[in-house]
């Protein structure tokens, strides 16, 4: 059975690129436009990995991660930040919030697949 990835980004083009890359490798993809949308979809879906942007309206990536980590079913789900933010301070905040890893945009599709495969197979 294919693994499901929740892709969260307010940029439609980024979501489409992520979805195209992951679907091409056999993953199911659920797209969300911001943290609030992602949290609502995460509560009703079986998700194996969350890929989230940081800077989004309504709810940013760090807040989303903190909220997901309060849900028992997300205690062990990998959450990767896919963002333009690359400062050590931001990465530290991400780790503190519960992020599993960090990818910087623009992303390289083969590298994204390599990381996804590493964290969820």
CNS distance restraints for C-alpha pairs under 8 A (distance, minus, plus):
assign (resid   2 and name CA) (resid  26 and name CA) 6.47 0.50 0.50
assign (resid   2 and name CA) (resid  27 and name CA) 5.44 0.50 0.50
assign (resid   2 and name CA) (resid  28 and name CA) 6.24 0.50 0.50
assign (resid   3 and name CA) (resid  27 and name CA) 5.39 0.50 0.50
assign (resid   3 and name CA) (resid  28 and name CA) 6.05 0.50 0.50
assign (resid   3 and name CA) (resid  47 and name CA) 7.52 0.50 0.50
assign (resid   3 and name CA) (resid  48 and name CA) 6.02 0.50 0.50
assign (resid   3 and name CA) (resid 120 and name CA) 7.76 0.50 0.50
assign (resid   4 and name CA) (resid  27 and name CA) 5.87 0.50 0.50
assign (resid   4 and name CA) (resid  28 and name CA) 4.52 0.50 0.50
assign (resid   4 and name CA) (resid  29 and name CA) 5.62 0.50 0.50
assign (resid   4 and name CA) (resid  30 and name CA) 7.26 0.50 0.50
assign (resid   4 and name CA) (resid  46 and name CA) 7.17 0.50 0.50
assign (resid   4 and name CA) (resid  47 and name CA) 5.14 0.50 0.50
assign (resid   4 and name CA) (resid  48 and name CA) 5.38 0.50 0.50
assign (resid   4 and name CA) (resid  49 and name CA) 6.74 0.50 0.50
assign (resid   5 and name CA) (resid  27 and name CA) 6.97 0.50 0.50
assign (resid   5 and name CA) (resid  28 and name CA) 6.18 0.50 0.50
assign (resid   5 and name CA) (resid  29 and name CA) 4.91 0.50 0.50
assign (resid   5 and name CA) (resid  30 and name CA) 6.22 0.50 0.50
assign (resid   5 and name CA) (resid  47 and name CA) 5.89 0.50 0.50
assign (resid   5 and name CA) (resid  48 and name CA) 5.93 0.50 0.50
assign (resid   5 and name CA) (resid  49 and name CA) 4.83 0.50 0.50
assign (resid   5 and name CA) (resid  50 and name CA) 5.71 0.50 0.50
assign (resid   5 and name CA) (resid  51 and name CA) 7.15 0.50 0.50
assign (resid   6 and name CA) (resid  29 and name CA) 5.89 0.50 0.50
assign (resid   6 and name CA) (resid  30 and name CA) 4.77 0.50 0.50
assign (resid   6 and name CA) (resid  31 and name CA) 5.92 0.50 0.50
assign (resid   6 and name CA) (resid  32 and name CA) 7.23 0.50 0.50
assign (resid   6 and name CA) (resid  38 and name CA) 7.42 0.50 0.50
assign (resid   6 and name CA) (resid  42 and name CA) 7.61 0.50 0.50
assign (resid   6 and name CA) (resid  47 and name CA) 6.48 0.50 0.50
assign (resid   6 and name CA) (resid  49 and name CA) 6.29 0.50 0.50
assign (resid   6 and name CA) (resid  50 and name CA) 4.73 0.50 0.50
assign (resid   6 and name CA) (resid  51 and name CA) 6.11 0.50 0.50
assign (resid   7 and name CA) (resid  15 and name CA) 6.53 0.50 0.50
assign (resid   7 and name CA) (resid  18 and name CA) 7.23 0.50 0.50
assign (resid   7 and name CA) (resid  19 and name CA) 7.36 0.50 0.50
assign (resid   7 and name CA) (resid  29 and name CA) 6.78 0.50 0.50
assign (resid   7 and name CA) (resid  30 and name CA) 6.10 0.50 0.50
assign (resid   7 and name CA) (resid  31 and name CA) 4.92 0.50 0.50
assign (resid   7 and name CA) (resid  32 and name CA) 6.15 0.50 0.50
assign (resid   7 and name CA) (resid  50 and name CA) 6.15 0.50 0.50
assign (resid   7 and name CA) (resid  51 and name CA) 4.91 0.50 0.50
assign (resid   7 and name CA) (resid  52 and name CA) 6.06 0.50 0.50
assign (resid   8 and name CA) (resid  15 and name CA) 7.02 0.50 0.50
assign (resid   8 and name CA) (resid  31 and name CA) 6.02 0.50 0.50
assign (resid   8 and name CA) (resid  32 and name CA) 4.72 0.50 0.50
assign (resid   8 and name CA) (resid  33 and name CA) 5.87 0.50 0.50
assign (resid   8 and name CA) (resid  34 and name CA) 5.98 0.50 0.50
assign (resid   8 and name CA) (resid  35 and name CA) 7.04 0.50 0.50
assign (resid   8 and name CA) (resid  38 and name CA) 6.38 0.50 0.50
assign (resid   8 and name CA) (resid  50 and name CA) 7.61 0.50 0.50
assign (resid   8 and name CA) (resid  51 and name CA) 6.06 0.50 0.50
assign (resid   8 and name CA) (resid  52 and name CA) 4.56 0.50 0.50
assign (resid   8 and name CA) (resid  53 and name CA) 6.12 0.50 0.50
assign (resid   9 and name CA) (resid  14 and name CA) 6.85 0.50 0.50
assign (resid   9 and name CA) (resid  15 and name CA) 5.95 0.50 0.50
assign (resid   9 and name CA) (resid  32 and name CA) 6.56 0.50 0.50
assign (resid   9 and name CA) (resid  33 and name CA) 5.34 0.50 0.50
assign (resid   9 and name CA) (resid  34 and name CA) 5.85 0.50 0.50
assign (resid   9 and name CA) (resid  52 and name CA) 6.19 0.50 0.50
assign (resid   9 and name CA) (resid  53 and name CA) 5.22 0.50 0.50
assign (resid   9 and name CA) (resid  56 and name CA) 6.97 0.50 0.50
assign (resid  10 and name CA) (resid  15 and name CA) 7.81 0.50 0.50
assign (resid  10 and name CA) (resid  32 and name CA) 7.77 0.50 0.50
assign (resid  10 and name CA) (resid  33 and name CA) 4.64 0.50 0.50
assign (resid  10 and name CA) (resid  34 and name CA) 5.53 0.50 0.50
assign (resid  10 and name CA) (resid  53 and name CA) 7.84 0.50 0.50
assign (resid  10 and name CA) (resid  56 and name CA) 5.75 0.50 0.50
assign (resid  10 and name CA) (resid  57 and name CA) 7.46 0.50 0.50
assign (resid  11 and name CA) (resid  15 and name CA) 6.34 0.50 0.50
assign (resid  11 and name CA) (resid  33 and name CA) 7.46 0.50 0.50
assign (resid  12 and name CA) (resid  16 and name CA) 6.06 0.50 0.50
assign (resid  12 and name CA) (resid  33 and name CA) 7.73 0.50 0.50
assign (resid  13 and name CA) (resid  17 and name CA) 6.16 0.50 0.50
assign (resid  14 and name CA) (resid  18 and name CA) 6.11 0.50 0.50
assign (resid  15 and name CA) (resid  19 and name CA) 5.96 0.50 0.50
assign (resid  15 and name CA) (resid  31 and name CA) 6.78 0.50 0.50
assign (resid  16 and name CA) (resid  20 and name CA) 5.89 0.50 0.50
assign (resid  17 and name CA) (resid  21 and name CA) 6.09 0.50 0.50
assign (resid  18 and name CA) (resid  22 and name CA) 6.11 0.50 0.50
assign (resid  18 and name CA) (resid 109 and name CA) 7.83 0.50 0.50
assign (resid  19 and name CA) (resid  23 and name CA) 5.78 0.50 0.50
assign (resid  19 and name CA) (resid  29 and name CA) 5.97 0.50 0.50
assign (resid  19 and name CA) (resid  31 and name CA) 7.70 0.50 0.50
assign (resid  20 and name CA) (resid  24 and name CA) 5.97 0.50 0.50
assign (resid  21 and name CA) (resid  25 and name CA) 6.64 0.50 0.50
assign (resid  21 and name CA) (resid 109 and name CA) 6.21 0.50 0.50
assign (resid  21 and name CA) (resid 113 and name CA) 7.57 0.50 0.50
assign (resid  22 and name CA) (resid  26 and name CA) 6.52 0.50 0.50
assign (resid  22 and name CA) (resid  27 and name CA) 5.37 0.50 0.50
assign (resid  22 and name CA) (resid  28 and name CA) 7.40 0.50 0.50
assign (resid  22 and name CA) (resid  29 and name CA) 7.16 0.50 0.50
assign (resid  22 and name CA) (resid 113 and name CA) 7.00 0.50 0.50
assign (resid  23 and name CA) (resid  27 and name CA) 4.90 0.50 0.50
assign (resid  23 and name CA) (resid  28 and name CA) 6.02 0.50 0.50
assign (resid  23 and name CA) (resid  29 and name CA) 6.75 0.50 0.50
assign (resid  25 and name CA) (resid 113 and name CA) 7.67 0.50 0.50
assign (resid  31 and name CA) (resid  38 and name CA) 7.75 0.50 0.50
assign (resid  32 and name CA) (resid  37 and name CA) 5.44 0.50 0.50
assign (resid  32 and name CA) (resid  38 and name CA) 5.01 0.50 0.50
assign (resid  32 and name CA) (resid  41 and name CA) 7.60 0.50 0.50
assign (resid  33 and name CA) (resid  37 and name CA) 6.11 0.50 0.50
assign (resid  33 and name CA) (resid  38 and name CA) 7.19 0.50 0.50
assign (resid  34 and name CA) (resid  38 and name CA) 6.15 0.50 0.50
assign (resid  34 and name CA) (resid  56 and name CA) 5.76 0.50 0.50
assign (resid  34 and name CA) (resid  57 and name CA) 6.40 0.50 0.50
assign (resid  34 and name CA) (resid  58 and name CA) 6.73 0.50 0.50
assign (resid  34 and name CA) (resid  59 and name CA) 6.29 0.50 0.50
assign (resid  34 and name CA) (resid  60 and name CA) 7.20 0.50 0.50
assign (resid  35 and name CA) (resid  39 and name CA) 6.03 0.50 0.50
assign (resid  35 and name CA) (resid  56 and name CA) 7.26 0.50 0.50
assign (resid  35 and name CA) (resid  57 and name CA) 7.91 0.50 0.50
assign (resid  35 and name CA) (resid  58 and name CA) 6.80 0.50 0.50
assign (resid  35 and name CA) (resid  59 and name CA) 4.55 0.50 0.50
assign (resid  35 and name CA) (resid  60 and name CA) 5.80 0.50 0.50
assign (resid  35 and name CA) (resid  61 and name CA) 6.34 0.50 0.50
assign (resid  35 and name CA) (resid  63 and name CA) 7.58 0.50 0.50
assign (resid  35 and name CA) (resid  64 and name CA) 5.24 0.50 0.50
assign (resid  36 and name CA) (resid  40 and name CA) 6.31 0.50 0.50
assign (resid  36 and name CA) (resid  58 and name CA) 6.52 0.50 0.50
assign (resid  36 and name CA) (resid  59 and name CA) 5.78 0.50 0.50
assign (resid  36 and name CA) (resid  64 and name CA) 7.50 0.50 0.50
assign (resid  37 and name CA) (resid  41 and name CA) 6.27 0.50 0.50
assign (resid  38 and name CA) (resid  42 and name CA) 5.86 0.50 0.50
assign (resid  38 and name CA) (resid  64 and name CA) 7.78 0.50 0.50
assign (resid  39 and name CA) (resid  43 and name CA) 6.26 0.50 0.50
assign (resid  39 and name CA) (resid  64 and name CA) 6.86 0.50 0.50
assign (resid  39 and name CA) (resid  67 and name CA) 7.58 0.50 0.50
assign (resid  39 and name CA) (resid  68 and name CA) 6.93 0.50 0.50
assign (resid  40 and name CA) (resid  44 and name CA) 7.00 0.50 0.50
assign (resid  41 and name CA) (resid  45 and name CA) 6.09 0.50 0.50
assign (resid  42 and name CA) (resid  46 and name CA) 7.24 0.50 0.50
assign (resid  42 and name CA) (resid  47 and name CA) 6.86 0.50 0.50
assign (resid  42 and name CA) (resid  68 and name CA) 7.96 0.50 0.50
assign (resid  47 and name CA) (resid  77 and name CA) 7.67 0.50 0.50
assign (resid  48 and name CA) (resid  77 and name CA) 5.93 0.50 0.50
assign (resid  48 and name CA) (resid  78 and name CA) 7.19 0.50 0.50
assign (resid  48 and name CA) (resid 120 and name CA) 6.89 0.50 0.50
assign (resid  49 and name CA) (resid  77 and name CA) 5.87 0.50 0.50
assign (resid  49 and name CA) (resid  78 and name CA) 5.18 0.50 0.50
assign (resid  49 and name CA) (resid  79 and name CA) 5.88 0.50 0.50
assign (resid  49 and name CA) (resid  80 and name CA) 7.71 0.50 0.50
assign (resid  49 and name CA) (resid 120 and name CA) 7.08 0.50 0.50
assign (resid  50 and name CA) (resid  77 and name CA) 7.58 0.50 0.50
assign (resid  50 and name CA) (resid  78 and name CA) 6.48 0.50 0.50
assign (resid  50 and name CA) (resid  79 and name CA) 4.64 0.50 0.50
assign (resid  50 and name CA) (resid  80 and name CA) 6.13 0.50 0.50
assign (resid  51 and name CA) (resid  79 and name CA) 5.97 0.50 0.50
assign (resid  51 and name CA) (resid  80 and name CA) 4.85 0.50 0.50
assign (resid  51 and name CA) (resid  81 and name CA) 5.80 0.50 0.50
assign (resid  51 and name CA) (resid  82 and name CA) 6.21 0.50 0.50
assign (resid  52 and name CA) (resid  61 and name CA) 5.91 0.50 0.50
assign (resid  52 and name CA) (resid  79 and name CA) 7.50 0.50 0.50
assign (resid  52 and name CA) (resid  80 and name CA) 6.33 0.50 0.50
assign (resid  52 and name CA) (resid  81 and name CA) 4.97 0.50 0.50
assign (resid  52 and name CA) (resid  82 and name CA) 5.54 0.50 0.50
assign (resid  52 and name CA) (resid  83 and name CA) 7.52 0.50 0.50
assign (resid  53 and name CA) (resid  60 and name CA) 7.53 0.50 0.50
assign (resid  53 and name CA) (resid  61 and name CA) 5.56 0.50 0.50
assign (resid  53 and name CA) (resid  81 and name CA) 5.76 0.50 0.50
assign (resid  53 and name CA) (resid  82 and name CA) 5.01 0.50 0.50
assign (resid  53 and name CA) (resid  83 and name CA) 4.87 0.50 0.50
assign (resid  54 and name CA) (resid  60 and name CA) 5.27 0.50 0.50
assign (resid  54 and name CA) (resid  61 and name CA) 4.00 0.50 0.50
assign (resid  54 and name CA) (resid  62 and name CA) 6.42 0.50 0.50
assign (resid  54 and name CA) (resid  81 and name CA) 6.92 0.50 0.50
assign (resid  54 and name CA) (resid  82 and name CA) 7.43 0.50 0.50
assign (resid  54 and name CA) (resid  83 and name CA) 5.81 0.50 0.50
assign (resid  54 and name CA) (resid  85 and name CA) 7.41 0.50 0.50
assign (resid  55 and name CA) (resid  60 and name CA) 5.40 0.50 0.50
assign (resid  55 and name CA) (resid  61 and name CA) 6.62 0.50 0.50
assign (resid  55 and name CA) (resid  83 and name CA) 7.67 0.50 0.50
assign (resid  56 and name CA) (resid  60 and name CA) 4.97 0.50 0.50
assign (resid  56 and name CA) (resid  61 and name CA) 7.20 0.50 0.50
assign (resid  59 and name CA) (resid  63 and name CA) 6.28 0.50 0.50
assign (resid  59 and name CA) (resid  64 and name CA) 6.51 0.50 0.50
assign (resid  60 and name CA) (resid  64 and name CA) 6.22 0.50 0.50
assign (resid  61 and name CA) (resid  65 and name CA) 6.16 0.50 0.50
assign (resid  61 and name CA) (resid  81 and name CA) 7.41 0.50 0.50
assign (resid  62 and name CA) (resid  66 and name CA) 6.27 0.50 0.50
assign (resid  62 and name CA) (resid  93 and name CA) 7.63 0.50 0.50
assign (resid  62 and name CA) (resid  94 and name CA) 6.19 0.50 0.50
assign (resid  62 and name CA) (resid  97 and name CA) 6.24 0.50 0.50
assign (resid  63 and name CA) (resid  67 and name CA) 6.19 0.50 0.50
assign (resid  63 and name CA) (resid  97 and name CA) 7.86 0.50 0.50
assign (resid  64 and name CA) (resid  68 and name CA) 6.07 0.50 0.50
assign (resid  65 and name CA) (resid  69 and name CA) 6.07 0.50 0.50
assign (resid  65 and name CA) (resid  79 and name CA) 7.37 0.50 0.50
assign (resid  65 and name CA) (resid  97 and name CA) 6.13 0.50 0.50
assign (resid  65 and name CA) (resid  98 and name CA) 6.32 0.50 0.50
assign (resid  65 and name CA) (resid  99 and name CA) 6.76 0.50 0.50
assign (resid  66 and name CA) (resid  70 and name CA) 6.68 0.50 0.50
assign (resid  66 and name CA) (resid  97 and name CA) 5.33 0.50 0.50
assign (resid  66 and name CA) (resid  98 and name CA) 6.74 0.50 0.50
assign (resid  67 and name CA) (resid  71 and name CA) 7.16 0.50 0.50
assign (resid  68 and name CA) (resid  74 and name CA) 5.94 0.50 0.50
assign (resid  68 and name CA) (resid  75 and name CA) 7.96 0.50 0.50
assign (resid  69 and name CA) (resid  74 and name CA) 5.63 0.50 0.50
assign (resid  69 and name CA) (resid  75 and name CA) 5.57 0.50 0.50
assign (resid  69 and name CA) (resid  98 and name CA) 6.87 0.50 0.50
assign (resid  70 and name CA) (resid  74 and name CA) 7.52 0.50 0.50
assign (resid  70 and name CA) (resid  75 and name CA) 7.46 0.50 0.50
assign (resid  71 and name CA) (resid  75 and name CA) 6.75 0.50 0.50
assign (resid  73 and name CA) (resid  77 and name CA) 7.58 0.50 0.50
assign (resid  78 and name CA) (resid  99 and name CA) 7.32 0.50 0.50
assign (resid  78 and name CA) (resid 100 and name CA) 5.52 0.50 0.50
assign (resid  78 and name CA) (resid 119 and name CA) 6.84 0.50 0.50
assign (resid  78 and name CA) (resid 120 and name CA) 7.79 0.50 0.50
assign (resid  79 and name CA) (resid  98 and name CA) 7.55 0.50 0.50
assign (resid  79 and name CA) (resid  99 and name CA) 5.17 0.50 0.50
assign (resid  79 and name CA) (resid 100 and name CA) 5.19 0.50 0.50
assign (resid  79 and name CA) (resid 101 and name CA) 6.86 0.50 0.50
assign (resid  80 and name CA) (resid  99 and name CA) 5.87 0.50 0.50
assign (resid  80 and name CA) (resid 100 and name CA) 5.59 0.50 0.50
assign (resid  80 and name CA) (resid 101 and name CA) 4.78 0.50 0.50
assign (resid  80 and name CA) (resid 102 and name CA) 5.53 0.50 0.50
assign (resid  80 and name CA) (resid 103 and name CA) 7.13 0.50 0.50
assign (resid  81 and name CA) (resid  94 and name CA) 7.79 0.50 0.50
assign (resid  81 and name CA) (resid  99 and name CA) 6.83 0.50 0.50
assign (resid  81 and name CA) (resid 101 and name CA) 6.34 0.50 0.50
assign (resid  81 and name CA) (resid 102 and name CA) 4.76 0.50 0.50
assign (resid  81 and name CA) (resid 103 and name CA) 5.94 0.50 0.50
assign (resid  81 and name CA) (resid 104 and name CA) 7.96 0.50 0.50
assign (resid  82 and name CA) (resid 102 and name CA) 6.21 0.50 0.50
assign (resid  82 and name CA) (resid 103 and name CA) 4.73 0.50 0.50
assign (resid  82 and name CA) (resid 104 and name CA) 5.63 0.50 0.50
assign (resid  82 and name CA) (resid 105 and name CA) 6.35 0.50 0.50
assign (resid  82 and name CA) (resid 107 and name CA) 7.96 0.50 0.50
assign (resid  83 and name CA) (resid 102 and name CA) 7.86 0.50 0.50
assign (resid  83 and name CA) (resid 103 and name CA) 6.51 0.50 0.50
assign (resid  83 and name CA) (resid 104 and name CA) 5.11 0.50 0.50
assign (resid  83 and name CA) (resid 105 and name CA) 5.30 0.50 0.50
assign (resid  84 and name CA) (resid 104 and name CA) 5.36 0.50 0.50
assign (resid  84 and name CA) (resid 105 and name CA) 4.93 0.50 0.50
assign (resid  84 and name CA) (resid 106 and name CA) 7.30 0.50 0.50
assign (resid  85 and name CA) (resid  90 and name CA) 6.90 0.50 0.50
assign (resid  85 and name CA) (resid 104 and name CA) 6.88 0.50 0.50
assign (resid  86 and name CA) (resid  90 and name CA) 6.77 0.50 0.50
assign (resid  86 and name CA) (resid  91 and name CA) 6.82 0.50 0.50
assign (resid  86 and name CA) (resid 104 and name CA) 6.52 0.50 0.50
assign (resid  87 and name CA) (resid  91 and name CA) 6.30 0.50 0.50
assign (resid  88 and name CA) (resid  92 and name CA) 6.01 0.50 0.50
assign (resid  89 and name CA) (resid  93 and name CA) 6.28 0.50 0.50
assign (resid  90 and name CA) (resid  94 and name CA) 6.16 0.50 0.50
assign (resid  91 and name CA) (resid  95 and name CA) 6.25 0.50 0.50
assign (resid  91 and name CA) (resid 102 and name CA) 7.26 0.50 0.50
assign (resid  92 and name CA) (resid  96 and name CA) 6.19 0.50 0.50
assign (resid  93 and name CA) (resid  97 and name CA) 6.13 0.50 0.50
assign (resid  94 and name CA) (resid  98 and name CA) 6.31 0.50 0.50
assign (resid  94 and name CA) (resid  99 and name CA) 5.22 0.50 0.50
assign (resid  95 and name CA) (resid  99 and name CA) 4.91 0.50 0.50
assign (resid  95 and name CA) (resid 100 and name CA) 6.84 0.50 0.50
assign (resid  95 and name CA) (resid 101 and name CA) 7.76 0.50 0.50
assign (resid 103 and name CA) (resid 107 and name CA) 7.18 0.50 0.50
assign (resid 103 and name CA) (resid 112 and name CA) 7.90 0.50 0.50
assign (resid 107 and name CA) (resid 111 and name CA) 7.44 0.50 0.50
assign (resid 107 and name CA) (resid 112 and name CA) 6.80 0.50 0.50
assign (resid 108 and name CA) (resid 112 and name CA) 6.16 0.50 0.50
assign (resid 109 and name CA) (resid 113 and name CA) 6.25 0.50 0.50
assign (resid 110 and name CA) (resid 114 and name CA) 6.12 0.50 0.50
assign (resid 111 and name CA) (resid 115 and name CA) 6.24 0.50 0.50
assign (resid 112 and name CA) (resid 116 and name CA) 6.12 0.50 0.50
assign (resid 113 and name CA) (resid 117 and name CA) 5.90 0.50 0.50
assign (resid 114 and name CA) (resid 118 and name CA) 6.17 0.50 0.50
assign (resid 115 and name CA) (resid 119 and name CA) 6.36 0.50 0.50
assign (resid 116 and name CA) (resid 120 and name CA) 6.03 0.50 0.50
assign (resid 116 and name CA) (resid 121 and name CA) 7.09 0.50 0.50
assign (resid 117 and name CA) (resid 121 and name CA) 4.29 0.50 0.50
